[in-house]
Amino acid sequence: MRIRFLPAPGGTGIVFRRTDLDGFEIPASWRYVQRVSYATSLMRQGVLISTTEHLLSVFYSTGIDNVYVEIDNLEVPILDGSGAPFVDLIRSAGIKTTRRRRRYLRVVRPVTVEMAGKKISVTPADGFQLKCDVYFNHPAVGRQTLEMEVTPGAYMTQIAPARTFGFSWELDQMRNMGLIRGATLDNAVCFDRQGVMNPGGLRFPDECCRHKALDLIGDLALIGRPLLGRVTAERAGHAMHVALVSRIMSDSSLYEITGRERPAPAFAAGIAS
């Protein structure tokens, strides 16, 4: 598998290009969401890009607005299960600023989505803030809460290194569904009944909550603009994240598009992995 990030003109957004299909393009937009079970997938005219959330989370949080993602496969590579390898690639390539003024989506009215005792909401705020709450009935997890303002620096150190995770008793069911076929302890945290199976343990005591925040940010990136609002997620997953995005984008009375003085960054160089 090969993936490469290339500079894109201001106003392009994030666009996936399937190089194995003559460069067919799929914009990273809520309009093209196809599946949202254990990962978020995009589809346009029958062409799929799956597991987009980690990469989109990194682009969003490091301020990358315009980039072509060339990929010769239908799935974005999982790497070590976190966003940290993508952050390292961006740092090595560098970021440049365009003259085009950056436009933000500011939430002006509260929006809430609730399903089966789970909830996600967004309320007006001057920056991008989030509160993420999770609960898993496991001695190494339990209830975890993370609350922070998302900035590039905070994201890189506090969220990007958090890995995807699962539980040993769910593995057979997920494989039967055609999922996690490449999963190992090198690209995911796995819990058995007693604790953490990974030899190195956890990167954070609340790594599960931090990874859920990483996923949440990646799904919010499907709005297509930087968000100004406070997002609170209570045991929410991909389906609820995307439902919130769809709810916002389907009602223009819920938001306004506003400009700030900081111009929009774009990639300065192509990188490959």
N, C-alpha and C positions, 0 to 999 in steps of 0.2 A: 504494500500500500504506500502511496505517496500523497502528501498534502503540501501545498505551497500557498503562502499568503503574498498577494501582490497589491501595490498601491492602486487606489481607485480615485477618480476625480471627486471633488466635493459634491455632495448631494446624491451620490450613488447608493450609499448605505452599505450593508453587508450582503454580499451576493455569493452563493455557492455555485461553482462551475464543475460539472461532471466531465472531467477530461476523457473518461472512458466512453462518453456518449457525445462526442463532438462539441464539448464545451457547453452543453445545455445548462442554462442558468436557472437557479431557484433562489429568489430573494429571501432573506431571513425575516419573514413577516408573518404576523398572526393570520393573515389571509390564507396562508399555505399550510397551516397546521393540519396534519393528517392523523397522527396517533399520539396519545399521551398516557401510556400505561406506566411502564418502568423508565421510560425516556421520552423525549419530545422529538417527533419526526416531522419533516416537511415534505410536501409533495406538490409538484406542478406538472400537469399533463401526463400523469402516470409515472413520473420520475421521482425517486425517493432520495432523501437525505435523512439519515437517522442519527440519534444520539447527539443532537446539536447543542444541548444545554450547557455543557462545560465550556466549550469554545466561545459560545455567545456570551456567557457570563464573564469570561476574561476580557473579550473585546469591549463589552459594555463598561466594565468597572475600570479599565485602564484608559478609557476615553477614545477608543478606536471607533470612528463613525463610518469610515469609508474603506472597504477592502474587498478584493476578490479572493475567495477561497477556492483554489483549484484542488480537486480531489478525484482520485481514480477508482472510487469505491462508493457504495451506498451508505457507509457508516463512518462517522468521524472517529478516529482512533481514540481509545480510552486512555492510552499511555499508562500512567501510574494510578489512574482513577481520580485524579484531582485536576485542578487548573494550573498547578505550579509549572509543569513543563511548557505550557503555552505562554505563561508569563515570561519564562526564560527566553523563549524564542522572540517575543516582542522586544524584550530588553536588548537582545543581540542585534535585532534589525534596526531599532530606533524608530522614533515617531516624528513626523513633521506636521507643522500646522499650516492649514490652508487659509486663504483670505476669506473664504465663504463664512458668513456669520452662522454660528451654531444656533439651532432652534430647539427649544425644550417643550415638552408636554407637561403643563402644570395642571394638576388635579384641582378643581375648584369646588367640588361637592363630594361628600363621602360616598364610597361605593363598597358594597359588601356582597360576598358570595358565601353561602352556607350549604353544606351537604353532610348529612349523617353525623352530626356532632362535630364536624370540622368547619373551620371558618377562615376566610381571608378577607381583608378589607384594606382600603387605602383612603387616607384623609389628607386635606391640604397641608402642605409644609413648604418651607423655602428651599430645602435641599432634598436629597434622596436619603431617607432614613428607613430602617427596617427593624422589626422585632419578629423573631422566629422562635416558635415554641414547638417542641416535639415530645412525644412520650412513647417509649417502647418498654414492654414488660420484660426487662432483662436486667440483671444485677449490675452490668457494666454500663448501662444506658439510663433507664428510668426517664425522669422528666428533665429536659434541658432547655434553657432559654438563652438566646443571644439578642442583644439590642445594640445598635450602632448606627452611626452615619456612615454611609458608604463613600469612601474616597479612594483614589488609586492606591495610596500608601497603606491605608487600613486594609483594603481588600487583599493586597499582595501578601501581607504578613499574617492576617487573621482568618482569611477565608480560603484563598487560593490553594493552600497546601492540604486542605481537608479532603479526604478520599471518600469515594462511594463505598457503601457498606451493605451487608446482608447477613442473613442468619442461616446457619448450616441446615436446619430442618426445612428451609424453603427451597433449597438448591434443586432438588429433583423436579419439583413442580415447575420451577422457572425454566429448567432445561427442556422439559416436555413442551413448554410453550415456545420453544425456539430461541430462548433468551440466554444470556450469560455463557455462551459456548466457549468463549475465550477467557473466562474469569479464572484468576489465580490469586494467590496471596500477594503477588507482586502488583496487582492493579485493583485491589479492593480490600477493604477490611471485612473479615468474616468473624462472626460471633458464634460460638457453640453454647451449650447450656451453662457452662461454667464461666466463660470469659472470652478474651480475644485470642483468636488462633494465630494471628500474625506474629512472627518471632520478635519483631521490633516493637510490638504494642501499638498504642495510639499516638498520633502526633499532637493531639489536644485531648484533655479529659472529656470535652464535649464535642468531639470531632463529628459525631453524627449530626448534631444541630448545625454546626458550621457548614457541613456539606449540604444540608437541606437549604441553607441560606444561599450557597453557591448555585444550586439548582434553581431556586426562586429567582435570583437575579438573571440567570440565563433565559428563563421563560419570559420575564418582564422585558428583556431586550427585544422581544418580538413586536413590541409597540413601534419600534423603528426610530424612536427619539429618546434622548435622555429624559428620565422621569423626575419631576419635582413633586414629591408627596411622601407620606409616611405609610409604609406597608406593614401590616401586622398579619402574620400567618400562624394559625393555631392548628397544628397537625395536618397541614395542607400538603398536597402533592401536585404533580404535574397537571393533572386534569383541572384542579381548582385554580392553579396559577393561570393557566390558559383561559379558563372561564372568566377570571377577573379581567384579563387583558381584553377579551372579546366584549365583555360588558362595557368597559371604558370606551373602546373604539367604536362601538355601535351607537353611542349617544354623545353627540358633540356638545351637549349642554353640560357634560361632566368635566370638561377640560378646556383649556385654552392653549394655543401655541404662542410661545413667547421667546424673545431673543435675549441674549446676554452678550456682554462685551467679549467674553473669551471665545476665540475662533475655534472651529472644529479641527481636530487632529486627523491625520491620515497616515498611512504607512509610508516610510521613507525608502524602504527596500524590500525586495522579495526574500522569503525565507522558506526553507524546505525541511522536511523531516521524513 
